[in-house]
Amino acid sequence: MGLDEVERITSVFREQLLACLEECAQGRRGLFAEFEHLGEGSAWPEASRLRELAAALQSILAQDEEREPLADEFLDLCTIHGESDPGEARLAREFLRRIDRGEVGKPTQKEVPWR
């Protein structure tokens, strides 16, 4: 796969991610996980495709030992499903703030010197 194609896929992923994050931040559910139990018509096909695209992008870049921090963090957020975890709208708003501040790809917690 050529560099131009990887850049195009990365660009499409970023555009789709931002659009979906904005929609999720306004209350739409299903960006970070499937919600089949909500009933008919509740599926969010763009979100499902975005998760697939993020995983494919990670796989493509890993072949050259590269990373896409937005895809990495997005997929990490997709693993948060506990009862006491923040809701999707809150996760989306915080992710958008981190993107705006240029913090994606940087540790969210300070390194502990003794580890």
Biotite code that builds the C-alpha atoms (Angstrom):
import biotite.structure as struc

atoms = struc.array([
    struc.Atom([0.000, 0.000, 0.000], chain_id="A", res_id=1, res_name="MET", atom_name="CA", element="C"),
    struc.Atom([1.476, 3.351, -1.021], chain_id="A", res_id=2, res_name="GLY", atom_name="CA", element="C"),
    struc.Atom([2.071, 6.339, 1.202], chain_id="A", res_id=3, res_name="LEU", atom_name="CA", element="C"),
    struc.Atom([-0.576, 8.385, -0.628], chain_id="A", res_id=4, res_name="ASP", atom_name="CA", element="C"),
    struc.Atom([-3.191, 5.711, 0.011], chain_id="A", res_id=5, res_name="GLU", atom_name="CA", element="C"),
    struc.Atom([-2.304, 5.496, 3.721], chain_id="A", res_id=6, res_name="VAL", atom_name="CA", element="C"),
    struc.Atom([-2.509, 9.297, 3.984], chain_id="A", res_id=7, res_name="GLU", atom_name="CA", element="C"),
    struc.Atom([-5.898, 9.256, 2.243], chain_id="A", res_id=8, res_name="ARG", atom_name="CA", element="C"),
    struc.Atom([-7.229, 6.567, 4.616], chain_id="A", res_id=9, res_name="ILE", atom_name="CA", element="C"),
    struc.Atom([-5.867, 8.515, 7.605], chain_id="A", res_id=10, res_name="THR", atom_name="CA", element="C"),
    struc.Atom([-7.520, 11.704, 6.363], chain_id="A", res_id=11, res_name="SER", atom_name="CA", element="C"),
    struc.Atom([-10.872, 9.956, 5.820], chain_id="A", res_id=12, res_name="VAL", atom_name="CA", element="C"),
    struc.Atom([-10.631, 8.401, 9.285], chain_id="A", res_id=13, res_name="PHE", atom_name="CA", element="C"),
    struc.Atom([-9.928, 11.766, 10.945], chain_id="A", res_id=14, res_name="ARG", atom_name="CA", element="C"),
    struc.Atom([-12.804, 13.513, 9.148], chain_id="A", res_id=15, res_name="GLU", atom_name="CA", element="C"),
    struc.Atom([-15.246, 10.722, 9.987], chain_id="A", res_id=16, res_name="GLN", atom_name="CA", element="C"),
    struc.Atom([-14.014, 10.546, 13.591], chain_id="A", res_id=17, res_name="LEU", atom_name="CA", element="C"),
    struc.Atom([-14.567, 14.266, 14.173], chain_id="A", res_id=18, res_name="LEU", atom_name="CA", element="C"),
    struc.Atom([-18.045, 14.144, 12.595], chain_id="A", res_id=19, res_name="ALA", atom_name="CA", element="C"),
    struc.Atom([-19.058, 11.133, 14.708], chain_id="A", res_id=20, res_name="CYS", atom_name="CA", element="C"),
    struc.Atom([-17.562, 12.622, 17.891], chain_id="A", res_id=21, res_name="LEU", atom_name="CA", element="C"),
    struc.Atom([-19.594, 15.814, 17.375], chain_id="A", res_id=22, res_name="GLU", atom_name="CA", element="C"),
    struc.Atom([-22.779, 13.795, 16.909], chain_id="A", res_id=23, res_name="GLU", atom_name="CA", element="C"),
    struc.Atom([-22.026, 11.593, 19.928], chain_id="A", res_id=24, res_name="CYS", atom_name="CA", element="C"),
    struc.Atom([-21.234, 14.627, 22.076], chain_id="A", res_id=25, res_name="ALA", atom_name="CA", element="C"),
    struc.Atom([-24.786, 15.809, 21.325], chain_id="A", res_id=26, res_name="GLN", atom_name="CA", element="C"),
    struc.Atom([-26.213, 12.584, 22.768], chain_id="A", res_id=27, res_name="GLY", atom_name="CA", element="C"),
    struc.Atom([-26.267, 9.968, 19.997], chain_id="A", res_id=28, res_name="ARG", atom_name="CA", element="C"),
    struc.Atom([-25.267, 6.576, 21.385], chain_id="A", res_id=29, res_name="ARG", atom_name="CA", element="C"),
    struc.Atom([-23.319, 3.817, 19.706], chain_id="A", res_id=30, res_name="GLY", atom_name="CA", element="C"),
    struc.Atom([-20.033, 5.474, 18.706], chain_id="A", res_id=31, res_name="LEU", atom_name="CA", element="C"),
    struc.Atom([-17.804, 3.577, 21.104], chain_id="A", res_id=32, res_name="PHE", atom_name="CA", element="C"),
    struc.Atom([-19.833, 0.335, 21.162], chain_id="A", res_id=33, res_name="ALA", atom_name="CA", element="C"),
    struc.Atom([-22.736, -1.359, 19.440], chain_id="A", res_id=34, res_name="GLU", atom_name="CA", element="C"),
    struc.Atom([-26.078, -0.938, 21.182], chain_id="A", res_id=35, res_name="PHE", atom_name="CA", element="C"),
    struc.Atom([-28.213, -3.663, 19.602], chain_id="A", res_id=36, res_name="GLU", atom_name="CA", element="C"),
    struc.Atom([-30.329, -3.867, 22.769], chain_id="A", res_id=37, res_name="HIS", atom_name="CA", element="C"),
    struc.Atom([-31.785, -0.402, 22.086], chain_id="A", res_id=38, res_name="LEU", atom_name="CA", element="C"),
    struc.Atom([-34.116, -1.815, 19.458], chain_id="A", res_id=39, res_name="GLY", atom_name="CA", element="C"),
    struc.Atom([-34.674, -1.592, 15.732], chain_id="A", res_id=40, res_name="GLU", atom_name="CA", element="C"),
    struc.Atom([-33.214, 1.411, 13.946], chain_id="A", res_id=41, res_name="GLY", atom_name="CA", element="C"),
    struc.Atom([-30.793, 2.268, 16.737], chain_id="A", res_id=42, res_name="SER", atom_name="CA", element="C"),
    struc.Atom([-27.669, 1.016, 14.944], chain_id="A", res_id=43, res_name="ALA", atom_name="CA", element="C"),
    struc.Atom([-25.201, 3.671, 13.836], chain_id="A", res_id=44, res_name="TRP", atom_name="CA", element="C"),
    struc.Atom([-23.599, 2.325, 10.630], chain_id="A", res_id=45, res_name="PRO", atom_name="CA", element="C"),
    struc.Atom([-21.078, 5.186, 10.352], chain_id="A", res_id=46, res_name="GLU", atom_name="CA", element="C"),
    struc.Atom([-19.800, 4.460, 13.850], chain_id="A", res_id=47, res_name="ALA", atom_name="CA", element="C"),
    struc.Atom([-19.450, 0.770, 13.079], chain_id="A", res_id=48, res_name="SER", atom_name="CA", element="C"),
    struc.Atom([-17.510, 1.576, 9.889], chain_id="A", res_id=49, res_name="ARG", atom_name="CA", element="C"),
    struc.Atom([-15.355, 4.039, 11.845], chain_id="A", res_id=50, res_name="LEU", atom_name="CA", element="C"),
    struc.Atom([-14.361, 1.332, 14.341], chain_id="A", res_id=51, res_name="ARG", atom_name="CA", element="C"),
    struc.Atom([-13.499, -0.990, 11.447], chain_id="A", res_id=52, res_name="GLU", atom_name="CA", element="C"),
    struc.Atom([-11.504, 1.755, 9.697], chain_id="A", res_id=53, res_name="LEU", atom_name="CA", element="C"),
    struc.Atom([-9.577, 2.549, 12.887], chain_id="A", res_id=54, res_name="ALA", atom_name="CA", element="C"),
    struc.Atom([-8.634, -1.120, 13.331], chain_id="A", res_id=55, res_name="ALA", atom_name="CA", element="C"),
    struc.Atom([-7.617, -1.430, 9.661], chain_id="A", res_id=56, res_name="ALA", atom_name="CA", element="C"),
    struc.Atom([-5.543, 1.765, 9.883], chain_id="A", res_id=57, res_name="LEU", atom_name="CA", element="C"),
    struc.Atom([-3.794, 0.477, 13.000], chain_id="A", res_id=58, res_name="GLN", atom_name="CA", element="C"),
    struc.Atom([-3.009, -2.788, 11.195], chain_id="A", res_id=59, res_name="SER", atom_name="CA", element="C"),
    struc.Atom([-1.670, -1.052, 8.075], chain_id="A", res_id=60, res_name="ILE", atom_name="CA", element="C"),
    struc.Atom([0.535, 1.332, 10.052], chain_id="A", res_id=61, res_name="LEU", atom_name="CA", element="C"),
    struc.Atom([1.803, -1.424, 12.362], chain_id="A", res_id=62, res_name="ALA", atom_name="CA", element="C"),
    struc.Atom([3.422, -3.098, 9.340], chain_id="A", res_id=63, res_name="GLN", atom_name="CA", element="C"),
    struc.Atom([5.816, -0.128, 9.165], chain_id="A", res_id=64, res_name="ASP", atom_name="CA", element="C"),
    struc.Atom([5.963, 0.194, 12.974], chain_id="A", res_id=65, res_name="GLU", atom_name="CA", element="C"),
    struc.Atom([3.995, 3.434, 12.815], chain_id="A", res_id=66, res_name="GLU", atom_name="CA", element="C"),
    struc.Atom([0.961, 4.584, 14.808], chain_id="A", res_id=67, res_name="ARG", atom_name="CA", element="C"),
    struc.Atom([-2.033, 6.851, 14.393], chain_id="A", res_id=68, res_name="GLU", atom_name="CA", element="C"),
    struc.Atom([-2.693, 8.338, 17.853], chain_id="A", res_id=69, res_name="PRO", atom_name="CA", element="C"),
    struc.Atom([-6.319, 9.243, 17.039], chain_id="A", res_id=70, res_name="LEU", atom_name="CA", element="C"),
    struc.Atom([-7.100, 5.662, 16.005], chain_id="A", res_id=71, res_name="ALA", atom_name="CA", element="C"),
    struc.Atom([-5.264, 4.269, 19.028], chain_id="A", res_id=72, res_name="ASP", atom_name="CA", element="C"),
    struc.Atom([-7.104, 6.462, 21.515], chain_id="A", res_id=73, res_name="GLU", atom_name="CA", element="C"),
    struc.Atom([-10.461, 5.970, 19.787], chain_id="A", res_id=74, res_name="PHE", atom_name="CA", element="C"),
    struc.Atom([-10.113, 2.184, 19.945], chain_id="A", res_id=75, res_name="LEU", atom_name="CA", element="C"),
    struc.Atom([-9.030, 2.424, 23.587], chain_id="A", res_id=76, res_name="ASP", atom_name="CA", element="C"),
    struc.Atom([-12.191, 4.393, 24.363], chain_id="A", res_id=77, res_name="LEU", atom_name="CA", element="C"),
    struc.Atom([-14.221, 1.686, 22.621], chain_id="A", res_id=78, res_name="CYS", atom_name="CA", element="C"),
    struc.Atom([-13.163, -0.735, 25.377], chain_id="A", res_id=79, res_name="THR", atom_name="CA", element="C"),
    struc.Atom([-14.758, 1.312, 28.198], chain_id="A", res_id=80, res_name="ILE", atom_name="CA", element="C"),
    struc.Atom([-18.072, -0.333, 29.103], chain_id="A", res_id=81, res_name="HIS", atom_name="CA", element="C"),
    struc.Atom([-18.333, -0.539, 32.901], chain_id="A", res_id=82, res_name="GLY", atom_name="CA", element="C"),
    struc.Atom([-21.317, 0.691, 34.876], chain_id="A", res_id=83, res_name="GLU", atom_name="CA", element="C"),
    struc.Atom([-19.291, 3.373, 36.625], chain_id="A", res_id=84, res_name="SER", atom_name="CA", element="C"),
    struc.Atom([-17.566, 4.571, 33.432], chain_id="A", res_id=85, res_name="ASP", atom_name="CA", element="C"),
    struc.Atom([-18.550, 7.904, 31.896], chain_id="A", res_id=86, res_name="PRO", atom_name="CA", element="C"),
    struc.Atom([-21.247, 7.938, 29.253], chain_id="A", res_id=87, res_name="GLY", atom_name="CA", element="C"),
    struc.Atom([-20.495, 8.139, 25.555], chain_id="A", res_id=88, res_name="GLU", atom_name="CA", element="C"),
    struc.Atom([-21.418, 11.807, 25.234], chain_id="A", res_id=89, res_name="ALA", atom_name="CA", element="C"),
    struc.Atom([-18.984, 12.681, 28.015], chain_id="A", res_id=90, res_name="ARG", atom_name="CA", element="C"),
    struc.Atom([-16.238, 10.514, 26.462], chain_id="A", res_id=91, res_name="LEU", atom_name="CA", element="C"),
    struc.Atom([-16.825, 12.199, 23.089], chain_id="A", res_id=92, res_name="ALA", atom_name="CA", element="C"),
    struc.Atom([-16.693, 15.721, 24.556], chain_id="A", res_id=93, res_name="ARG", atom_name="CA", element="C"),
    struc.Atom([-13.470, 14.958, 26.441], chain_id="A", res_id=94, res_name="GLU", atom_name="CA", element="C"),
    struc.Atom([-11.895, 13.350, 23.372], chain_id="A", res_id=95, res_name="PHE", atom_name="CA", element="C"),
    struc.Atom([-12.789, 16.428, 21.295], chain_id="A", res_id=96, res_name="LEU", atom_name="CA", element="C"),
    struc.Atom([-11.207, 18.673, 23.971], chain_id="A", res_id=97, res_name="ARG", atom_name="CA", element="C"),
    struc.Atom([-8.039, 16.537, 23.926], chain_id="A", res_id=98, res_name="ARG", atom_name="CA", element="C"),
    struc.Atom([-7.903, 16.784, 20.120], chain_id="A", res_id=99, res_name="ILE", atom_name="CA", element="C"),
    struc.Atom([-8.393, 20.581, 20.240], chain_id="A", res_id=100, res_name="ASP", atom_name="CA", element="C"),
    struc.Atom([-5.622, 20.925, 22.836], chain_id="A", res_id=101, res_name="ARG", atom_name="CA", element="C"),
    struc.Atom([-3.260, 18.697, 20.850], chain_id="A", res_id=102, res_name="GLY", atom_name="CA", element="C"),
    struc.Atom([-3.068, 16.154, 23.675], chain_id="A", res_id=103, res_name="GLU", atom_name="CA", element="C"),
    struc.Atom([-3.937, 13.011, 21.692], chain_id="A", res_id=104, res_name="VAL", atom_name="CA", element="C"),
    struc.Atom([-1.008, 10.637, 21.581], chain_id="A", res_id=105, res_name="GLY", atom_name="CA", element="C"),
    struc.Atom([0.453, 11.938, 24.817], chain_id="A", res_id=106, res_name="LYS", atom_name="CA", element="C"),
    struc.Atom([0.130, 10.129, 28.160], chain_id="A", res_id=107, res_name="PRO", atom_name="CA", element="C"),
    struc.Atom([-2.944, 11.139, 30.148], chain_id="A", res_id=108, res_name="THR", atom_name="CA", element="C"),
    struc.Atom([-1.201, 10.358, 33.426], chain_id="A", res_id=109, res_name="GLN", atom_name="CA", element="C"),
    struc.Atom([2.244, 11.378, 34.564], chain_id="A", res_id=110, res_name="LYS", atom_name="CA", element="C"),
    struc.Atom([4.848, 8.658, 34.624], chain_id="A", res_id=111, res_name="GLU", atom_name="CA", element="C"),
    struc.Atom([5.594, 7.333, 38.088], chain_id="A", res_id=112, res_name="VAL", atom_name="CA", element="C"),
    struc.Atom([9.389, 7.551, 38.509], chain_id="A", res_id=113, res_name="PRO", atom_name="CA", element="C"),
    struc.Atom([9.732, 4.241, 40.346], chain_id="A", res_id=114, res_name="TRP", atom_name="CA", element="C"),
    struc.Atom([8.067, 2.117, 37.625], chain_id="A", res_id=115, res_name="ARG", atom_name="CA", element="C"),
])
